[in-house]
């Protein structure tokens, strides 16, 4: 019950000791009255034994003739005292005529927040908040209204397919009044009125919403899965990303997730997808919000291509036009740190599309950082690619939703083995996975299965199939085991068939620095358009030569306009080599990147011989480094 003094009787403040007569708002329920209190009433019926009176539309009762001081007709006003609430719920009143009194208005408080909807089904309520989306359906107009840390769908009907309240738009602060309804296990308000807030009321609501967003956006305080000093400096960066992602969800901003289509990229994106889905479900009262607000999109290239950004931007602008959505936040995982990403980023800079990057490839911070909102990368803290993106994103996912921790305990080990990480913490990650029921062989099979499935899915995210392969949010463990067995065995078979065809075409030479160089034309000496792709083919050949020789080994798999590079025991700064080649071979169209010892390069077909020759010359002058022996990661797919 909300009480305020009514000026018609000039209430004199808290020191006024005159008796109080309450004047109920017409919508006030029974809960707003109490025995012994006096109320303004209206006669709604006259009977032989008394009169019936209304205190509000919801509160009525009898004044027995023995408790009346005069005769009354329907519509007459009088003051009554609530004497008794009978066991059957009937109310008994007595007429009162105080000589001097003050009237206090009892306002009806129908305000709710998103958390109250389940308990308010069928009731008329009011909601104050910010419009974060306006979507016109074939029937009503759906206004998504954020009241704090929750977003409530409010359906307003003018006529089928016609925009209701056309003057109200995204970012307006409004009061919604209507009835709460449940539809398909979700809740919405059927709008009776929708008004824009102004002045001090709007300022108060704006301040409340900002405070609620700051509080709700705070990431959960979780301890890392393993104790690892190298990871510690990155945790505060991950917290900043978690905070920004939660803010995006609370603001009703879609999230478009781009990740490298390999094992580490999958191990980064799938846990984060599940965590974000849970956050979206917590924030949105509407049942289908996740489908509209989160997209996981694999990228074959190890950088953000113009083809991808054009598709993403076109989709975002169409969604804004057709569905009233805000422009999205772009989340880049296991790519996005290099100069090759910047043309796409500059394209997005024309629009309100914040970019967040979590990556472990060798970065170009001077080129990238002015274009992105957050950038997490181990190189920025003096570490390197051995801290994989999957390892980072498992911790990020737990900051968003700690409840999924048990489901993720094997994932960092899969990510590390998929990217051949020799990080100090791999032993701890393997132990953690063993406690979850995965030995090293099984983890490698899961990685192979992911690689195989991702190859055939191409640009498809593969939900929920990929989750079953990784055993994250998988409801059938037997199915997971059977799928991994099948895919891993198929991958092994296809790799062996590829190597049977390719190994006889591998060329060898010894370099001046003592490294053994192996080359293969993967375009003409290996099967095309099948598994494994050129990067995987090159990597597998490389691993076999490392095992056979025990020497420092470099392997180049090349095609008409690309080369995939792997090295073991040789310090190749591939990003730096790309920069040098770009300057040394004008018109070569050289681009690419990767880690210190693994990467890919693209160039124009007509300059392939010049690029490869210059590349080999740089490799021959590279430093032999035993610390890099057997630590190379799989090459990026081309």
N, C-alpha and C positions, 0 to 999 in steps of 0.2 A: 504494500500500500504506500502510495506517495502522497503526502499531505502538504498543502500550501494554504496560506491565509487568503481569504477572499476579501477584496477591497470593498465589496458592497456593504459590509458591516464594520469596516474600518478596524480590523484587528490591530491591537495596540502593541503586539510583541510578546515576548516570552514572560514578561512580568504582569501580564493581564490575567487577573484571577477570576474573571467572569466565567460562568459555565460555557462550555463549548457545545455547539450544535454542528454536526458534520453534514456536509452537502456532498453526496456521492456522485462521481462521474457516472453517466448512464451505463458505462461498460463495466463498472466495478462488480466483482463477484462476491459470493457469500464470505469468502475469506477476509474481506475488508470491513466486516462488522464485528462488534463484540458486545457482550451483555453489559448493561449498565450505562452504555453510551447513548446520547441523544442524536437524532437525525432529522433532517428535513424530509418530509414524505408527501406523496400525492395519492389521493383516494382513487382507486381503480375499480371499486365495486362496493355496493351497499347491500347488506343482508339483514335479517331480523335480529341477529345476535351481535351485530357490529359492522365494521367496515374493513375492507381489505386495502392495504396501502402498498405503494411501490417506493423503495428507496433508490432503486436503479432498475435497469432492464433485467438484471439478474437476481435482484434481492426483493422479495415480497413477503408479506405476512398479515396477520389478523390483529386488529385492535378490538378486543371484546367490548360489548356495550357497557360493561361495568367499569371499563377503563377510559371511556370517552367523556369529555366535558361539554360536548355540544353535538348537534346534529350536522351531518355532512352529506354532500352530494358528490357524485363522480367528478373528478377534476379538481376538487378543493385541496388546498394546501394545509398542512399542520405539522407540528413537531411531535415526534414520538421517541420513546425510550425503549430499547430492546430489553425486555424483561427476561424472556426465557427462550432457549433453543431446545425444542422438544426432541425426544429420542428418534422420532420419525423425520426430523429435519425441519419441521414447521417452526416458524418464528412467531412469538407472541409479543405484541407491543402494547404500551400504555401511552396515552396522550399526555404531554407535558406543556406547560405554559410558563417558561421562565420569564421573570420580570425584565431581566437585562442579560444579554448573552452575546457571544461573538460566534460568527460562522466561520468554519474552516473547511475549505474545499478539499476533497479527497480525489486526487487525480488517478486515473487508471494507468498503471505502468504495464504496458504490453510489450516493452522492449525485450528483445532476445539477442543472443549472439549465436554464431554458428554451432556452438556446442550444445545449445538448448533445443535444437530443432526436433530431435527424436522425442523429447518429452512434451512437445507443443503441437503434435500432429492434430489437426482439426481445429486448432485455436487461431483466433485473430491476433496478429502480432505486429510489431514495428521493428525495423532494423535500420540502423544508421551505418553508412560506410561509403566506400569509394567504388565506382563502377570501373571494373577492369576489363570487361568485354561486353559487347552488344552483338548478339547473333540473331539474325532474322531466320526463322524456320518457315515451313509451309503453313504453320499455324500461328503460335504466339511469337512474340519477341522475347528472347531470353537475355536478361541483364544479369551478368555475373557481378555480385557486389561483395567486396571485401570488408568485413566488419572488424578486422583485427588480424588474427592469424588464421582466419577461416574465410573461405569464399563460398557464397551461397547463390545458387541459381534462382532467379526471380522471374516468373513467367507472366508477361503482360499481354493481354489479348485485345486487339482493336477489331480486326477481322482477319480471316485466313490469309496469311502471307503479307499482311500490311504492317508496317513499322509502327509500333505503339510508342508514345512519348518521343517523337522525333527530335525534340530539342535537347534530349538528354544523351550525353555521349561519354566515351571513355575518359576517366580521370575526374568526372564530376562527383562531388560529394552529395549524397542523397539520403532521404528518409523513405523507406519502403514500408507500406502498410498492406497487409493481406493475410491470407490463411495458409498455414503450413500443411502441405500434403506430402505423402510418401508415394514414390513411384519407382518400381524396380529396385527396391532396397536402397533408394537414395531419397533425399529430401529437397523440396523446393518451396518457395513462397508463391502462391497464386496472388498476383498483385491486384490490389484494390485502388491504391493511389501511389504515386511516385513523384516526389518533390525534391528540387535542388535546394541544398542548404546554403545559406549565405551568412556573412557577418561573423559575429563571435561564435555562433553555433558551429559554423563551418570550421573556424579556426580551432575550436576545442576538439572537434572530431578529427581534424587533420593531425593534431598533436597526439591524440590517443592512438591513431592508426600507426603513426611513425614509431611511437614507443613500443607498441605491440609487435611491430615488424622487427625492430632491433632485438627485442627479447626472444622472439620465436626463431630468428635467423641464427642465433648462437649455435655453433656445432656442439655435439656431445663431447665430453671430456673422456677419451678412451686411451688406454695404454696400448702402445704398438704390440702387434702379435709376437714379435721377438725383440730382445734388447740388442740394438744395433746402433752404435755411435754415429755411423755414417748417415743414418736416416734422420737423426735428431734435428739437424738444421732445416730439414725439409718440412717438418711437421707444422710449423707455424705458417708456412706457405700453403700447405694443404688446408689448414683451418680457414685461411682467407678465402680459398676456393669454395670450401663447404659453406661458408657464410654467404658468399655471393650466389651460390646455387639455391640455397634455401630462400634467400631474398627473391630470386627470380620466380620460384614457385609461389611464394606468398603474394607477389605482385601480379600473378596470373600471366607471367611471361613464358611462352613456350621455350623448350630447350632442344636444340638440334645437335646431336652428338655425332661427331665425325671421328672415326678411329681407323688405324691401320689394320688391314684385313690379314692379320697373322695371329699366331698364338698369343703373343704378348698383348696385342691390341684387343683380342677377345677377352683375355683375363683382366684387362683394364676396364672394358666397357660393360660387360655383363653384370658384374657386381654393382657397378655404379648405376646401371639402369634399374636394377631391383631396388636399390636404396632410394633412388629418386621416385620410383613408382610409389613406394610406401609413403614418402613425404607428400607427394601429390594427393594420395588418398586421404591423408590426415588433414590436409588443408582444404580440400574441395568437398563440399557436401554432395555435389553432383556425381553420379556414378560412372560416367564415361570420360572423366577429365584426362586420365592418363593417356588414352588413345589420341587425344587431340594435342596434348602438351609435351609429349616426349617422343622423339624419333632417334633410333640408333641406326647409323648409316656407315657401312664399311667403305673404306677407300683403298683401292689397289695401290695407288702411288704413295710413296713415303712423304708426300707433301700435299698441300691443299691445291688441287688443280683448278684452273679456270672453269672447266666443265662442271666440276662439283659446286663451286661457289655460284655459278650462274643458275644451276638447278635449285640450290638452297635459297637464293635470293628471290627467284621467281615464285617458289612455293610460299615463301614468307609473305610476299606482297599479295599474292592471291588469297592467302588465309586472312590477311588483314582486310582485304576488300570484301570477301565473301562471308567471312565468319566473325569479323570484328575483333580479331585477335591482335595483341601487341606483336611487334616484331620480336624474333627469338633471340635468345642468348646462344652463341655458337660455342660448343665445348669440343676442343680438339684434344684427342688422346693418342699417344704414341706417334704423333707427328705434329707439325705446326710450329717448330722452333727455328726454322731456317729461312734464309733469304728467299728461297724458292716459294715460300708461302706468302710473301709480301704482296705480289700483284693481286692475289685473291683478297687479301686483307684490305688493300686499298679500295677494292671494289665495294666491300662492305662498309667502308668508312663513310660513304655517302648516306648511310642510313643508321638508325639507332639499333645497331646489332653489336652488343658487347662480345668480345672474344676472350675465352679462357683457355689456356694451354697447359696440359700436363704431359710431359714428354721426357725422353731420356736420350734422344739423338743429340749429336753435337750442335749446340745452338749458335745462332747469330743474333745475340741480344741487341746489338746496336741497330740492326735492321728491323727487328721484330717488336721490341718492347714498347715503342711509342704507339704501336697499332693494337696492342692487346691490353685487356684490363687486368689479367693475372697471368703469370708465367712461372710454372713450377718445373724445374729441371735440375738434376743433380750436378750438372756441370757448373751451374751458377753458384754452387757451394763447394767447388773444388773436388767434387766426386765425378763419376763417369757413368757410362751406360750399364755397368753391372748392377746398378740399382734400376730395375726395369720399371716400365710404366705400370705393369700389372701389380707389382709390389706396392707402388705408390697409391694406386687407385683402390686397392683393397682397404688400405688405411683410410682413404678419403670416404669410401662407402660406409665404413664403420662410424666415422664422424657424423655422417648423415643419419644412420640408423644402426645402432649397436646390436639390435636384436638379430641381425643376419650374420653375426660373427661366426657362429658354429658352422654355418653353411659355406663359409669362405676359407676355412683353415688350410685347405689343400691348394688353393688357387695361387698364392705367391710362388709355391714350388713349381707348379705347372708353368707359370710365366717365366721363372728363372731358367728352367730346363729348355723351354721353347726358344729362348734367346741365348742359350748357352752361357748364362751368367756364371762367373767364377767368384761371385761376391763372397765376402767373409761370412755373411749370414745364411748362405745356402744350406749349410749343415743344419742350422736351427730350423729353417723352413722345411727341410726334408724330414726332420724329426717331428715337427708339428703335423705334417701331412701323414706321417706314419701313424700318429695317434688317431688320425681320422680314418685310417684304414687303407692308406695308399703307400705302397713301397715305390722305390725309384723307377722300376720297370713300368709299373702301372701308370705313374705320372707321365713318363715319356710316351706311353701309348695314348693317354688322353691328349697330349700335345699333338701327336701325329694325327689322331682322329679329328681334332679341331682344324689342323692345317688342311687336311683332306676335304672336310666338309666345307670349309671356307672357300677353297679353290672352286668347288662346283657351285656354290651359292653365288659367287661373283659379287654383284652389288646388292644382293639381298641380305638382310640382317639375319634371317633364318630363325626367327622366334616362333615357337619355343624350342625348336629342335636343338639349337646350339646350347641352350640351357641344360637340356638332357645330356648332351655330350659332355659338358663341363661339370655336370652334377651340381648345379646351383639353381635352387628353386625347382628341383626335379622331384616329382612325387612318386616315382617308380624306380627304385635302385636297380632292380633286375633289368629293366629296360635300358637304363644307363650303361650297365655292364655289357649287355648284348650289343648295343650300338657301338661302344668303344671297341669291342673285339672285332666287329665287322669292319668298321672304318679303318682301324689301324692295320688290319691284315690286308685290306685292299690297298692302302697307301704303301705298305711294304712291297706288295706285289708289283705295283705300278712303278715304284722307284727302281726295283731290280730290273724290270723290263727296259726302263729308260737307260740305265747304266749299261746293260748288255749291248744296247745299240750305240751308246756314246763313247765308252771308254777307249775303243780302238782309234778314235779320232782326236784324242787328247794330245796336244803337242807339248814338249818339254824343253826347257833350257835352264842352264845354271847361270845365275846373275853374279855380277862382280862382287856383291856383298856376301855371297855364300848362300843366298836364298834360292830355293828351287821354284821356278815359275812354270805353271801349267796353264795352257790356254785351250779353249774349245769354242768352236763356232756353234752355239746352241741353236742357231736358226737353221743350219743345214746339216748338223751332225747329231741332232736329237729330234725326237718326235715333238711336233708342235701341237698347240691347242689341246693339250691333255695334261694330266698330272704326271710328274711334277712340272711346275712352271720353270722358266729359265733360272730364276734365283735359287730355287730349291735344287735343281739339277746341278748348278755350279757348286752350291754348298755341299752336296753329298759327294761329288767328285773330290772336292777339297778335303773333306774329312777322311776319305779313303787314302789320299796321298799323304796326309799328315801321319796317319797310322802306319802306312807302309814305310815311310822314309825316316820319321823321327826328326827330320831337319826343319829349319824354318821354311815355310811354304807360302807361296802366293798363287792364287787361282783367279783367272779371268774367264768369265763366260760372256761372249759378246754376240751381238746380232748386227743388223744393218745400221742401227742408230742408237745402240745402247751397249753398256758393258756392266756386268755385275762383278764386284770385287770381293775377294776374301783373302785374309792373310793370317798367318799363325807364326808367332815368334818374330815378326817384323813390324816395326812401328811406322805404319802408314797413316799419316794424317790426311784422310781422304777429303774432308771439307777444304783443307788448305790446298791440296792438289787440284781440286776443282777450280778454286779461285785462280791458281797459277795458269792452268790450262785455258781458262777463259781469256786471260790476257795474252797468252803466248800464241793462241791459234785464232786470230780474227776470222770471223765468219764461220767458226766451228759450231756455234750454238751450244757450247758446253754448259751443262747444268747438272745438278745432282747433289749428293751429299751422303750422310750416314754417320757412322762412328769413326773412331780412329782406325779400326782394322776391318771394317765391313761397310760396304756402301754400294751405290749404283750411280752411273753417269749416263747422261744422254747427250747426243750430239747430232749434227746433220750427217746424213748418210755419205755425202760426198767427201767428208773430212775424216772418215772413220780411221783410215790408215795413219793419218797424221796424229790423231788423238791417241790411238793405241800405242804407237811408237813413242810418243812423248810420255805417255803414262808408264810404259815399261822402263824408260830412262829414269824416271823419278823413283820407281820401285827399286832399281838397281843401286840407287844412291841412298836408300832408306836405311835407318839404323836397325841392326839386329838386336832384339830385346827379349831375353828369355822370360821376363815377367809376363809377356803377352802370349807365351806358348799355350796352346789349347784353350784359349779364352775367347776366341772369336764367336760372334753371334751369327745366326743364320742371315744370309743376304736377303735384302728386300726383294719382293717379287717385282718382276718387270712385265 
